[in-house]
Amino acid sequence: MAVGVIGLGDIAQKAYLPVLAAQPGIDLRLMTRDRAKLDRIGDTYRLPQRYTDLGELIGSGIRAAFVHAATDQHVPIVEQLLTAGIDVYVDKPLDYHLDGARHLVDLADRRGRSLMVGFNRRHAPGYLLAAERPRDLIVLQKHREGLPEAARSVVFDDFIHVVDTLRFLVPGEIEHVDVRARTRGGLVEHLVLTLAGEGFTALGIMNRVSGSTEEVLEVSGGDAKRVVVNLSEVIDHKGQPSVRRRGDWVPVARQRGIEQIVTGFLDAVRAGKTLSAQDALRTHELCELIVERIESA
């Protein structure tokens, strides 16, 4: 099966190409406008089909594509792929603005093509373990060191993972949304999201000037708590804590859910199963609401 990879930046090189290159029965074809990078990575993986033009890549007969280009290029690239009848996997976010995201999801539905957004945490083993437990209270903290930014880039580039993971984990309908943020000089330094519904509360917390880069999930209920640290260490609290760590030979891509989401997408393409991005669009809608509340405060 011929599969295109569009955009060969850090995320493609570190996370996706090692997984894709290991998949059986996949004929990978690379595309980027940077010829030197294209040849260097093509040589590394011994992939002869290399393109600097999207139209030529589409014309080569690809059946599916992974889009890792810059976010501001997602709409024109994904639009061209979907219009050509190609199933698409795209990095989050679909676009920095809700209208662009909605346009792509609606286009995919009209064309009957799959559109999957790279919310890999829904497939991470530690977070799937967390989803097995009672979840009266969910707290997800994702912090950065020295990275205050404008609200839209913070929310859609990074906090969107927190938003989508909380939506995945909450055990019922969200009835209340609260947003609190501290900005300085127009840049967001920290952000707290509260989602609540019948019997549960979920908190998403991000500090962009925290002094460290970390991600910690806590779910509690039924007088027990499960904690997942940096997607690799799972700690159960009920009496004496018990700890499970990522095995020495478990790939990081598997621990972060990237391997699973990639194979899930490819399996759907092979089977002719159409994957809808409507639920991913709900995450983008909530992110747009968060940005509006921050900017109007």
N, C-alpha and C positions, 0 to 999 in steps of 0.2 A: 504494500500500500504506500503510495507516494504521499509524503507529508512535508509541508514547507515550514521553515522556521524563519520568522521575519523579525529582524533586530537581534544583534549579537552582543549586547551589552553584558554587564556583570551578572544580572539575574539569569540570563540565558546561559552564560558560560558556566556559572557556579552551580545552578540548580537544575536546569532543564536539559541541556545537551547531554550530560552524563547519563541521565535517565533515558532519554529518547534514543541515544546511541546503543543502549543495551537492550532495546525492545526487539524481539524477533519479528521478521516479516515487514520491517519498516524501511522504506527508501527515503532517507532524509535529503532534503534539498534546502540549501541555505540562501538567504537573501539579506543583504545590507548594502547601503550605498558606499560604504568604506571598503574599497577594493583590497587594501593591504590587510585589513582585519578579516575580510572574507576569505582570502587565500590562506592566511595563517591558521584560522580555525578549520577551514576545509582540509588543509593538509594534516592538521592534528588528528582529525577524525576520519581521514581518508575518504572524504565525500567529494566526488567529482562534479556534481551538479550544483553550480554556484551562480547566483544572479544578483545584479545590482538594480534591476527593474522589476517592479511588482507585476506588471502585465506579462512579462516574459515568464516569471515564476508560475503565474496562473496558467499561462499557455502551455507549460510543460506537462500539465495533467495532474496536478496535485488534487488529492481528495479531501485533505484536511490541512489546517494551518495552525501554528502556534505563533501568536503575536506578542513580541517582547519589545516593540518599538516604544519611543517616548509617548507618554499619555496624550499629548496634544496631537499626535498622529493616529490615535486609535480610530477615531470616527472615519476618516477617509480610507484608511487601510481595511478596516473590518467591513465597511460598506461595500468596497470593491470586491472583497472575497465573498461575502454573502450573496451579492448580486450575481456572482459567477457560479453560485451553487456549491460553494465550499463550506464545510463545517469548520467552526472557528473556536479555538481556545485563546483567551486574551488575559493578560495580566490585569489585576485590579489597578485603578478603577477603569470602568469603561470609558469615562470621560470626566473632566473636572466639573462639568455642569450636568444637571439632571436632564435637561432637554436632549443633550447628545446621547446620554445613556439610554433614555427612553426611545430615541430614534433607532438605535441599533437593535434593541430588544424587539421593538415592533417590526423592524425589517426582517429579522431572523424568523419571527413567527409567520409573517406573510410569505416568506420564501420557503418555509418548512425546513429550515436548516438548524443544526445545533449551534448554540452559542453558550459557552461555558466561561465563567469568570473565575480567576485563580484564587479562590478563597480556600487555600490549602489546609487551614486550621480545622476545617470541618472533617478532615480526613486524618488528622494527626492522632496517633494511638493514645497519647496521654489525654487529649481532650475527648476522645471517644470513651475512655474510661471514666472521665468526669461526668459524661452524659448518662452513665449507668446509675448514678447515685441520686438520692433525693436532693432537690436543688431549691430550697426555700430562699437561700441567699447565695448570690453569685457575685464574686468580685474578681475582675480582671484588670491587672495593672500592667501597662506596657510603657516603659520609660526610656528616655534618651538622654544623652549627655551633650549639653551646649548646642541645642538645635531649635531655638524658638523660631517660628515661621508664621507667615500669614495664615489666617484661619482656613481658607479653602485648601491650601496645599497640605497643612497639617492633617486636616480631616480626611481628605480624599486620598492622599498618598500613604498615610500611616494609620490614623485612628480608625479608618474604615475596617481594618482587621478586627479591632476591638468591637466595633458595632456589629459586624457580621457574626462574630463568634458568640456574642451575647444573644443575638437573635436566634442562633442555632441552639443555644443551651437553655433558654428560658422555657419553662414547662407549660406555658399557657399564653393566652393573648395579652399583648402589651396594651395597657389602658392608660398609662401615664408616662410622660417623657419630661425630664427636667435636665437642663444644661447649665452648668456653671463653668466659667473660665476666667483666668487672669491673663490680661494682655498688657504689654508694655511697649510703647512706641509702635503700636499696630501689630505686634507679633505675639502669638499665643505662647505663654510660658507653661501653663498647665490647664487641664481640661477634665471635668468630671461629668459623666453622663449617668443619669438614673433612669432605669426602665422598671416599671412596676405593673403587676397584674394581680389577679386573685391568688393569694397565697405565696407570692414570690416578689423579691426585689433583686435587681441586678445593677451593679455599679461597674462602670468602665472608667478607668483613671489613667491619665497620661500626663507625665511631667517631662517637659522637653529640656529642663535645666536641672535634672535630678542628680547629676554627677556620676551616673552609671547607665548602662544599657541592659535592661532586664525585662522579663515577661513572667508574671506570676498569676496563675489562676487558682482561685479558691471556690469550692462549692461546698455548701453545708446544708444539712437537714437531717431529721431523724436522729439528732444527738450524735452526729458524726460529720467529719470533714475530710475532703480530699483536696490536696494541693498539688499543682503541677508547676514545676519551676523550669523556665526556659525550654518548655516542651519536651524535656528529656528526663526529668526526675519526678516521680509520683510518690507522694507521702500521704498515707492514710492515718487519720487521727481518730481513734476511739480507744481510750486508754493509752497504752504504750504505742507511740508512732511506729509505723513500718514504712520502709523506704524501698522503692524500686527504681533503679537507674538504667539508662540506656546501655544495652550490651556493647561491649567493645567492638563487635563486628557488625553492629546495626548501622547502616548508612544514615547520615544526617538527613538526606532527602526523604528517606522512609519515615524517620522520626518526626519530621515536619509535615508529613502528609503529601509531599510533592509527588513522590513515586506513585502513591495510590490515586491521586486525582488525575495524573497523566494517563495511567493505565485505564482508569474508569472512562475517561474521554475517548481514548482510542478503541476500547472495547465497544462503546456505543456506536462509534463510526462504523466499525466493522459489521456490527449487527444491524445497521440501518435504523438505530433507535435515535429519535430526535430529543435532544436535551434543551429544555427551555431555560432562559435566563430571567424569567419573571420574578423568581424569589430573590435573585441577586439585585434586581431593580428595586425591590423593597428596601434593601440595604442602602442603595444610592439615594432613595427618597429620604430615608432617615438622616443620612449624612448631609443632604441639602438643608434639611430642617435645622440640624445642629449648626451649620455655617450661618444660616439666617439669624439664629438666636444669638450667636456670638457677635456677629457684626452689628446687630441692632441694640446690643446691651449698652 
